[in-house]
Amino acid sequence: MFNKQVVVFQLMNNSTPVSIFTIEADPISTAKEFTAFFNVKDAAQLSYTVKVFALD
């Protein structure tokens, strides 16, 4: 058994995946704060959303 989890941030433009950012972390058992930065030219567009997944 591995004692790490992977947190995946998926940048979406409406329903289209644009970019993915991953972070390896210790197991998440309480609330934690993670930050991901995406480099896009039109970042002010309201059509962008981020999906976050925690994988073990």
Gaussian input, Z-matrix of N, CA and C with variables (Angstrom, degrees):
# hf/3-21g

backbone

0 1
 N
 C     1     B1
 C     2     B2     1     A1
 N     3     B3     2     A2     1     D1
 C     4     B4     3     A3     2     D2
 C     5     B5     4     A4     3     D3
 N     6     B6     5     A5     4     D4
 C     7     B7     6     A6     5     D5
 C     8     B8     7     A7     6     D6
 N     9     B9     8     A8     7     D7
 C    10    B10     9     A9     8     D8
 C    11    B11    10    A10     9     D9
 N    12    B12    11    A11    10    D10
 C    13    B13    12    A12    11    D11
 C    14    B14    13    A13    12    D12
 N    15    B15    14    A14    13    D13
 C    16    B16    15    A15    14    D14
 C    17    B17    16    A16    15    D15
 N    18    B18    17    A17    16    D16
 C    19    B19    18    A18    17    D17
 C    20    B20    19    A19    18    D18
 N    21    B21    20    A20    19    D19
 C    22    B22    21    A21    20    D20
 C    23    B23    22    A22    21    D21
 N    24    B24    23    A23    22    D22
 C    25    B25    24    A24    23    D23
 C    26    B26    25    A25    24    D24
 N    27    B27    26    A26    25    D25
 C    28    B28    27    A27    26    D26
 C    29    B29    28    A28    27    D27
 N    30    B30    29    A29    28    D28
 C    31    B31    30    A30    29    D29
 C    32    B32    31    A31    30    D30
 N    33    B33    32    A32    31    D31
 C    34    B34    33    A33    32    D32
 C    35    B35    34    A34    33    D33
 N    36    B36    35    A35    34    D34
 C    37    B37    36    A36    35    D35
 C    38    B38    37    A37    36    D36
 N    39    B39    38    A38    37    D37
 C    40    B40    39    A39    38    D38
 C    41    B41    40    A40    39    D39
 N    42    B42    41    A41    40    D40
 C    43    B43    42    A42    41    D41
 C    44    B44    43    A43    42    D42
 N    45    B45    44    A44    43    D43
 C    46    B46    45    A45    44    D44
 C    47    B47    46    A46    45    D45
 N    48    B48    47    A47    46    D46
 C    49    B49    48    A48    47    D47
 C    50    B50    49    A49    48    D48
 N    51    B51    50    A50    49    D49
 C    52    B52    51    A51    50    D50
 C    53    B53    52    A52    51    D51
 N    54    B54    53    A53    52    D52
 C    55    B55    54    A54    53    D53
 C    56    B56    55    A55    54    D54
 N    57    B57    56    A56    55    D55
 C    58    B58    57    A57    56    D56
 C    59    B59    58    A58    57    D57
 N    60    B60    59    A59    58    D58
 C    61    B61    60    A60    59    D59
 C    62    B62    61    A61    60    D60
 N    63    B63    62    A62    61    D61
 C    64    B64    63    A63    62    D62
 C    65    B65    64    A64    63    D63
 N    66    B66    65    A65    64    D64
 C    67    B67    66    A66    65    D65
 C    68    B68    67    A67    66    D66
 N    69    B69    68    A68    67    D67
 C    70    B70    69    A69    68    D68
 C    71    B71    70    A70    69    D69
 N    72    B72    71    A71    70    D70
 C    73    B73    72    A72    71    D71
 C    74    B74    73    A73    72    D72
 N    75    B75    74    A74    73    D73
 C    76    B76    75    A75    74    D74
 C    77    B77    76    A76    75    D75
 N    78    B78    77    A77    76    D76
 C    79    B79    78    A78    77    D77
 C    80    B80    79    A79    78    D78
 N    81    B81    80    A80    79    D79
 C    82    B82    81    A81    80    D80
 C    83    B83    82    A82    81    D81
 N    84    B84    83    A83    82    D82
 C    85    B85    84    A84    83    D83
 C    86    B86    85    A85    84    D84
 N    87    B87    86    A86    85    D85
 C    88    B88    87    A87    86    D86
 C    89    B89    88    A88    87    D87
 N    90    B90    89    A89    88    D88
 C    91    B91    90    A90    89    D89
 C    92    B92    91    A91    90    D90
 N    93    B93    92    A92    91    D91
 C    94    B94    93    A93    92    D92
 C    95    B95    94    A94    93    D93
 N    96    B96    95    A95    94    D94
 C    97    B97    96    A96    95    D95
 C    98    B98    97    A97    96    D96
 N    99    B99    98    A98    97    D97
 C   100   B100    99    A99    98    D98
 C   101   B101   100   A100    99    D99
 N   102   B102   101   A101   100   D100
 C   103   B103   102   A102   101   D101
 C   104   B104   103   A103   102   D102
 N   105   B105   104   A104   103   D103
 C   106   B106   105   A105   104   D104
 C   107   B107   106   A106   105   D105
 N   108   B108   107   A107   106   D106
 C   109   B109   108   A108   107   D107
 C   110   B110   109   A109   108   D108
 N   111   B111   110   A110   109   D109
 C   112   B112   111   A111   110   D110
 C   113   B113   112   A112   111   D111
 N   114   B114   113   A113   112   D112
 C   115   B115   114   A114   113   D113
 C   116   B116   115   A115   114   D114
 N   117   B117   116   A116   115   D115
 C   118   B118   117   A117   116   D116
 C   119   B119   118   A118   117   D117
 N   120   B120   119   A119   118   D118
 C   121   B121   120   A120   119   D119
 C   122   B122   121   A121   120   D120
 N   123   B123   122   A122   121   D121
 C   124   B124   123   A123   122   D122
 C   125   B125   124   A124   123   D123
 N   126   B126   125   A125   124   D124
 C   127   B127   126   A126   125   D125
 C   128   B128   127   A127   126   D126
 N   129   B129   128   A128   127   D127
 C   130   B130   129   A129   128   D128
 C   131   B131   130   A130   129   D129
 N   132   B132   131   A131   130   D130
 C   133   B133   132   A132   131   D131
 C   134   B134   133   A133   132   D132
 N   135   B135   134   A134   133   D133
 C   136   B136   135   A135   134   D134
 C   137   B137   136   A136   135   D135
 N   138   B138   137   A137   136   D136
 C   139   B139   138   A138   137   D137
 C   140   B140   139   A139   138   D138
 N   141   B141   140   A140   139   D139
 C   142   B142   141   A141   140   D140
 C   143   B143   142   A142   141   D141
 N   144   B144   143   A143   142   D142
 C   145   B145   144   A144   143   D143
 C   146   B146   145   A145   144   D144
 N   147   B147   146   A146   145   D145
 C   148   B148   147   A147   146   D146
 C   149   B149   148   A148   147   D147
 N   150   B150   149   A149   148   D148
 C   151   B151   150   A150   149   D149
 C   152   B152   151   A151   150   D150
 N   153   B153   152   A152   151   D151
 C   154   B154   153   A153   152   D152
 C   155   B155   154   A154   153   D153
 N   156   B156   155   A155   154   D154
 C   157   B157   156   A156   155   D155
 C   158   B158   157   A157   156   D156
 N   159   B159   158   A158   157   D157
 C   160   B160   159   A159   158   D158
 C   161   B161   160   A160   159   D159
 N   162   B162   161   A161   160   D160
 C   163   B163   162   A162   161   D161
 C   164   B164   163   A163   162   D162
 N   165   B165   164   A164   163   D163
 C   166   B166   165   A165   164   D164
 C   167   B167   166   A166   165   D165

   B1=1.4529
   B2=1.5307
   B3=1.3093
   B4=1.4584
   B5=1.5198
   B6=1.2982
   B7=1.4552
   B8=1.5196
   B9=1.3053
   B10=1.4684
   B11=1.5179
   B12=1.3183
   B13=1.4527
   B14=1.5228
   B15=1.3018
   B16=1.4621
   B17=1.5179
   B18=1.3276
   B19=1.4581
   B20=1.5188
   B21=1.3327
   B22=1.4608
   B23=1.5256
   B24=1.3249
   B25=1.4588
   B26=1.5244
   B27=1.3245
   B28=1.4649
   B29=1.5229
   B30=1.3173
   B31=1.4606
   B32=1.5237
   B33=1.3151
   B34=1.4627
   B35=1.5229
   B36=1.3291
   B37=1.4601
   B38=1.5200
   B39=1.3278
   B40=1.4587
   B41=1.5263
   B42=1.3252
   B43=1.4669
   B44=1.5280
   B45=1.3375
   B46=1.4637
   B47=1.5280
   B48=1.3392
   B49=1.4644
   B50=1.5270
   B51=1.3337
   B52=1.4592
   B53=1.5272
   B54=1.3324
   B55=1.4529
   B56=1.5227
   B57=1.3327
   B58=1.4663
   B59=1.5222
   B60=1.3252
   B61=1.4613
   B62=1.5207
   B63=1.3258
   B64=1.4599
   B65=1.5230
   B66=1.3306
   B67=1.4565
   B68=1.5208
   B69=1.3372
   B70=1.4603
   B71=1.5260
   B72=1.3398
   B73=1.4628
   B74=1.5231
   B75=1.3192
   B76=1.4611
   B77=1.5170
   B78=1.3366
   B79=1.4731
   B80=1.5315
   B81=1.3216
   B82=1.4589
   B83=1.5304
   B84=1.3254
   B85=1.4630
   B86=1.5278
   B87=1.3324
   B88=1.4648
   B89=1.5239
   B90=1.3095
   B91=1.4634
   B92=1.5234
   B93=1.3183
   B94=1.4613
   B95=1.5156
   B96=1.3178
   B97=1.4608
   B98=1.5188
   B99=1.3288
   B100=1.4508
   B101=1.5197
   B102=1.3175
   B103=1.4570
   B104=1.5185
   B105=1.3245
   B106=1.4645
   B107=1.5279
   B108=1.3130
   B109=1.4600
   B110=1.5201
   B111=1.3358
   B112=1.4604
   B113=1.5177
   B114=1.3183
   B115=1.4552
   B116=1.5329
   B117=1.3216
   B118=1.4660
   B119=1.5225
   B120=1.3339
   B121=1.4614
   B122=1.5223
   B123=1.3195
   B124=1.4719
   B125=1.5366
   B126=1.3196
   B127=1.4642
   B128=1.5219
   B129=1.3152
   B130=1.4645
   B131=1.5240
   B132=1.3174
   B133=1.4669
   B134=1.5219
   B135=1.3027
   B136=1.4625
   B137=1.5236
   B138=1.3212
   B139=1.4666
   B140=1.5291
   B141=1.3454
   B142=1.4595
   B143=1.5208
   B144=1.3274
   B145=1.4596
   B146=1.5229
   B147=1.3238
   B148=1.4641
   B149=1.5212
   B150=1.3254
   B151=1.4607
   B152=1.5277
   B153=1.3333
   B154=1.4656
   B155=1.5166
   B156=1.3393
   B157=1.4616
   B158=1.5250
   B159=1.3288
   B160=1.4658
   B161=1.5243
   B162=1.3312
   B163=1.4576
   B164=1.5196
   B165=1.3416
   B166=1.4535
   B167=1.4895
   A1=109.14
   A2=115.39
   A3=121.04
   A4=108.81
   A5=117.11
   A6=120.85
   A7=111.56
   A8=116.49
   A9=121.97
   A10=109.02
   A11=114.88
   A12=121.52
   A13=107.46
   A14=115.60
   A15=121.14
   A16=107.59
   A17=115.50
   A18=121.48
   A19=106.64
   A20=116.18
   A21=122.39
   A22=108.83
   A23=116.10
   A24=122.70
   A25=106.92
   A26=117.18
   A27=120.89
   A28=108.63
   A29=116.61
   A30=121.92
   A31=108.82
   A32=115.63
   A33=121.74
   A34=109.54
   A35=116.54
   A36=122.92
   A37=104.93
   A38=116.07
   A39=123.33
   A40=107.30
   A41=119.78
   A42=120.96
   A43=112.98
   A44=117.05
   A45=121.48
   A46=111.06
   A47=118.00
   A48=119.89
   A49=110.39
   A50=116.24
   A51=121.08
   A52=111.28
   A53=116.75
   A54=120.66
   A55=109.59
   A56=115.94
   A57=122.00
   A58=108.74
   A59=115.62
   A60=122.77
   A61=107.42
   A62=118.79
   A63=121.55
   A64=110.99
   A65=114.90
   A66=122.59
   A67=107.71
   A68=116.87
   A69=120.80
   A70=107.44
   A71=116.38
   A72=120.49
   A73=110.57
   A74=114.44
   A75=119.41
   A76=107.68
   A77=118.11
   A78=120.08
   A79=111.65
   A80=114.71
   A81=121.47
   A82=108.11
   A83=116.32
   A84=120.18
   A85=111.51
   A86=116.58
   A87=121.96
   A88=107.63
   A89=116.02
   A90=120.43
   A91=110.62
   A92=116.26
   A93=122.51
   A94=108.52
   A95=115.07
   A96=120.11
   A97=109.55
   A98=116.10
   A99=123.16
   A100=107.66
   A101=116.31
   A102=121.36
   A103=109.23
   A104=115.99
   A105=121.70
   A106=107.89
   A107=116.10
   A108=121.63
   A109=108.88
   A110=115.71
   A111=121.77
   A112=108.38
   A113=117.20
   A114=122.77
   A115=108.77
   A116=115.50
   A117=120.84
   A118=109.07
   A119=116.26
   A120=120.80
   A121=112.64
   A122=117.35
   A123=121.78
   A124=110.78
   A125=116.40
   A126=122.11
   A127=113.96
   A128=118.48
   A129=120.88
   A130=113.15
   A131=117.74
   A132=120.28
   A133=110.68
   A134=116.38
   A135=121.37
   A136=112.93
   A137=117.16
   A138=120.10
   A139=112.40
   A140=117.99
   A141=121.32
   A142=111.27
   A143=115.48
   A144=122.73
   A145=107.49
   A146=116.61
   A147=121.36
   A148=108.58
   A149=115.47
   A150=121.96
   A151=107.20
   A152=116.18
   A153=120.63
   A154=109.03
   A155=115.22
   A156=121.83
   A157=108.41
   A158=116.97
   A159=122.19
   A160=107.18
   A161=116.44
   A162=122.19
   A163=110.01
   A164=115.75
   A165=118.16
   A166=111.22
   D1=135.24
   D2=177.75
   D3=-91.48
   D4=144.82
   D5=179.70
   D6=-102.41
   D7=40.73
   D8=178.20
   D9=-134.64
   D10=154.94
   D11=171.46
   D12=-124.97
   D13=160.74
   D14=176.09
   D15=-116.55
   D16=130.08
   D17=175.54
   D18=-105.07
   D19=124.98
   D20=-176.45
   D21=-112.19
   D22=126.10
   D23=174.81
   D24=-107.89
   D25=122.91
   D26=-179.75
   D27=-116.81
   D28=114.23
   D29=177.24
   D30=-79.64
   D31=127.79
   D32=-179.49
   D33=-118.12
   D34=142.75
   D35=169.47
   D36=-113.94
   D37=99.74
   D38=-167.12
   D39=59.61
   D40=-115.19
   D41=-179.87
   D42=-104.14
   D43=9.42
   D44=-177.75
   D45=-99.94
   D46=122.22
   D47=174.49
   D48=-65.44
   D49=134.46
   D50=-177.75
   D51=-112.17
   D52=-41.93
   D53=-175.68
   D54=-157.06
   D55=155.95
   D56=177.82
   D57=-131.13
   D58=139.01
   D59=176.87
   D60=-131.82
   D61=134.04
   D62=-179.04
   D63=-124.47
   D64=149.37
   D65=176.77
   D66=-134.06
   D67=132.14
   D68=172.98
   D69=-90.01
   D70=132.81
   D71=-175.34
   D72=-138.65
   D73=160.45
   D74=170.52
   D75=-64.93
   D76=158.80
   D77=-178.76
   D78=-52.02
   D79=137.28
   D80=-177.59
   D81=-91.74
   D82=112.27
   D83=179.32
   D84=-118.54
   D85=-16.38
   D86=175.05
   D87=-135.86
   D88=174.81
   D89=-179.35
   D90=-60.29
   D91=133.48
   D92=177.15
   D93=-134.62
   D94=155.58
   D95=177.94
   D96=-110.02
   D97=129.16
   D98=176.11
   D99=-124.18
   D100=150.46
   D101=178.57
   D102=-129.07
   D103=135.12
   D104=175.60
   D105=-129.60
   D106=137.88
   D107=178.65
   D108=-114.42
   D109=132.87
   D110=178.08
   D111=-116.59
   D112=136.28
   D113=-179.90
   D114=-99.09
   D115=100.05
   D116=177.41
   D117=-129.45
   D118=147.20
   D119=-176.86
   D120=-70.38
   D121=-36.22
   D122=-173.75
   D123=-111.94
   D124=51.90
   D125=-173.36
   D126=-62.20
   D127=-19.63
   D128=-178.77
   D129=-77.51
   D130=-7.74
   D131=-179.86
   D132=-63.27
   D133=134.68
   D134=-179.95
   D135=-77.06
   D136=-6.33
   D137=-178.71
   D138=-79.23
   D139=-8.74
   D140=179.66
   D141=-81.38
   D142=135.78
   D143=172.56
   D144=-138.27
   D145=165.26
   D146=177.76
   D147=-125.93
   D148=128.37
   D149=172.29
   D150=-99.98
   D151=139.35
   D152=-179.15
   D153=-124.62
   D154=132.53
   D155=179.87
   D156=-127.13
   D157=137.57
   D158=173.95
   D159=-110.21
   D160=117.88
   D161=-176.29
   D162=-113.90
   D163=141.33
   D164=176.37
   D165=-121.11

